[in-house]
Amino acid sequence: MTHRQALNHAREMLAEANIEDTPLESELLLRHVLQISQVELYQDPEREIKPAQEKNFWALVKRRLSGEPTAYITGHREFYGLDFYVDPRVLIPRPESELLVEKTLAMAQTHPAASIAEIGTGSGAIAVSLALNLPRAKIYATDISESALKVALSNCQRHGVEDRVHLLQGDMLEPLPEAVDIIAANLPYVSQAELSRLSDFEPELARNGGADGLAQIEKLCRQVGNRLHPQGFLLLEIGQGQERAVTALLRRLFPSAGIEIFPDLSGIARVVSLSPTAPPP
């Protein structure tokens, strides 16, 4: 079987199972088996696949058909132009979370040597992306899960930022040793009702936002207190349709704060920014 034949057959099988983006999914699985680049895969589409490789490829396709995410199968996920190791101990980084990185970087421009806390770091993708783009920043990354922090450490080491990303185990802001300039968080925001309809491959701890999806976000906001400098920023990633509820929550907790909402590339309100001290009108 050739590269072309394997890709075409896998695409058909995945499409029949209603799996999205079948060309990319098929390519990632085949490249993983063959250990080659995208260019190498397509520069010789009639190249024959070795029998052992073909057997391995179809085994991976079968796993994908069972619902297992490709990122867990291959152990890789690209995020913000970087390659990260992922496994079932952590949530798979999503493209929409790149907006949280972009807005955090923008806010950090007002703090050349910013101190940043990324809450619920999981794989460490956000913290590592910030560290690589802010070489003068001090970055804390917290997670309640010890196993998730082991994955985050491997990614910090992979990208050479283990000396600048301080991994802390604990609940939300509790392990922070000091107040910071920016708090960024992509916390679980899936409601329990929605959770029951999703794949069970990813850790529930990283997705379960309680009855309304806002339990973890509210918990974090109630911890902010003196953990955020007066001229600092709180940045929250939220789910579709949650902007009104989150804004109302922030207004109750921080009546005089400045609040902004930023949409993602699909036009969905995705990041909420709060500054405890609102700028003058």
N, C-alpha and C positions, 0 to 999 in steps of 0.2 A: 504494500500500500504506500502511496506517495503522500507527501505533505498536503498537496491539494485535495486528494481523496479523503484523507483523514479529517481535514478541516470541514469539508463539505458535508460529510456524513455526520460529524459531531454537531454541526449547526442544525441539521435537520432534526436530529434527536432532541436537542435542547429546545428547539422551537416548538416541537410537538408537546413538550412539557411546560410550555408557556413561560420559559425562562427568558428574561429580557437581555438584549444586547448579545445575542448568540455569537456573532462574529468575534467579538472581543473575548468572550468567555472561552470559546473554542481555542482561540489563539493562545491565551494565557496558559491553558492546560497543556497544549502541545509544546509550547516553548519550555514549560517547566520540565516536561519529560525529556525533551531533547537537549535541554540546557544550552539554548541558543538565543540570540537576539532577534528582534522583530525583522531586521534587515536580512539576517541569515535565513530566517524562515521563508521569506518571500523571494529571495534572489534565486532560489533553485526549487520551485514548487513541485517539480517532477522527481525530486530525490526520494529514494525509497527509505522507508522507516524500518529499522531492524525489528525482527519478530518480538524480542523482549521489550523493546520500547513501545511497540504497538499494543502489546498485552497490558503494559502499565498504563498507557494512555486511556484505553477503554475502561480500565478499572477506575481511573479518576473521573471519567465521564459518568460512570455509574454512580459514583459518590455525589457528583453534582446533581444528577437526576433525582437523588434521594432528598435534595434540598440543602445539602451541606454547601456553605458558601465557598466560592473559588479561593478567596483569600485564606481561608483555613486550610484548604487542600494544598495550596502552594506554599503557605507560610509567608506570603508577601502581600503588601498593599501599598500602592503609591498614594502619597498625600503631600500636597504643596510642593510637588516636583521632587520629592524624596522617596526613597524606598524604605519601608518599615516592616519589621517582623511582627506577625500577628498569629495568635492561636486562640482557642476557645476560652482562655482566661480573660480576654479583653474584648471589648466592642470593636468592630471593624471601623476604622475611620471613614467618614463620609465626605464626599466633595463639598457639600454645603457647609461643613465645619471650617473650610478654608476661609470663609468670610469672617469667622471669629478671629482667625490669625491676622487677616488683613486689617481689621479694625483695631485689634490690639497693637499692631505695629504702628498704625496711624496715631493712636493715642500716646504711644511711647515717644513720639517725636517731641513732645513737650517735656519729656523727662529723659535727657540724654543718658543718664545712668540709672534707669528705672529699676525699681524692685517690683517683680511681678509674681503673683501667685496663680497658678493654674489648678483649678479644683476638679477632682475626679479625672485624673490624668489618663488612666487606662494604659494604653500602649505607649503613651508619652509623645505621640505624634505632634500635638499642639505645642507642648513645652520645648521639644527639640527644634521644631520649626522656628519658634520665637528665639531660642538661643542662637541659632545659626544666623539669624537676621539682626540680632541685637547683641553684638559681642561684648558690650559694656554692661549689659543688664545682669542683675542678680535674679535668678528664677527659682521659685519654689514650685514643686509639683506634688500635690497631695492625692491620696486615694485611700479609701478605707480597706481595700483589698490588698493583702500582702502578696498574693499571687500575681495580681495585675502589676504591682510595682516591680516584680522580677522581670516582667516583659518590658516595662518602661526602662529599667536599668540596661537591659540588653540593647535597646534602641539608642539610649544615650551613649553607650560605649561604641556602638556601630558608627555613630556620627561624630564621635570625639567631643562630646559636651558633658561628659559625666562629672567634670570638675566644676561646671557652672550651673547645672540643673540639680537642685537639692531635693531629692525624693523623700517625702515624709508620709508615714502611715498614720492615718487618723481620720476622724469624721469632719469633712468640710474644712473649716478654717481653724479648727481646734489645735492642730499641730504647728501652726505658724509661730515662729519665734518673735516676730515683730510685725508692725504695721507695714503695709506695702502701698505702692503708687497705683497699681492696677491689679484687679482681681478679674480673671477670665474663667468662665465655667461653661462646659457643655455637659450638663447634668441630665440624668434620666428624665425625659418628659413625655413618655408614652403612658397613656392611661391604662388601668388594669383591663378595661374592656377591649381596648385595641391590642394589648399584649397577647391576649388569648388567640388572636387571629394571625400572629406573626410566627416566623420560624423559631424553633426552640434551641437552635444551635448556639446563639449568642447568649452570654450570661445575663440572667434576669436582673441581677443587681445593677447592671449597667444600663438597663432600659426602663425599669419599673418606676414610674413617676407617681404612683398612688392612684386614688380613685379618679382624680381630675387631671392627672399628669403634672401637677404643679407642686406636689408635696416636697420634693427635694429642692426645687428652686426657692420655695418659701422658707425652708429650713436654712438654706444658705443666706438668704437676705436678712433673716433675723439674727444671724451670727456676725454680720458685717461690723456693726458698732465701731469700736476704735481700731479694728483691723485694717481699715482703709484710711489713708491720709486724706485730710479735708479737700485737697485739690486733686484727688485721685479719681479713678474711674472703675465702675463695676460693669463688666460686659457679660451678657448672658445669651447663650444660644437657646432658642425656643422652637416649639413645634408649630406646625401650620394651624392658624386660627387661635393661637394663645396670646396674641399681642395685647388685646384688651384686658384680659384677666391679669396678665403680668404687669401691665402698666398700672392698673388699679391697685394691685398689691404694693407696688413700689411707691405709689402716691400715699398710701396709708402709712407705710413705714418711714418714708422720707418725704414729708410734705413740701419741703422747699428745694428739693433736688431738681436738677436738669435731666430730662429724659429724651433720648432719641431712639428711633427705630429704623433699622436698615434692612432692606429686602435682599434676597439672594438673586441669582441670575434668572430664576423662574418667576420673580416678582413676589415671592412669599416672604412675609416679615420673618426674619430669621435671627437677627441679633438686636438685643435691647442694650443700650448704653445708659448708664446712670452716673451723674456726677453729684455727690452730696451737696456741693456748693454750686448752685446754679449761677451762670454768668449773668452780669447785669443786663437789663433790657436795652 
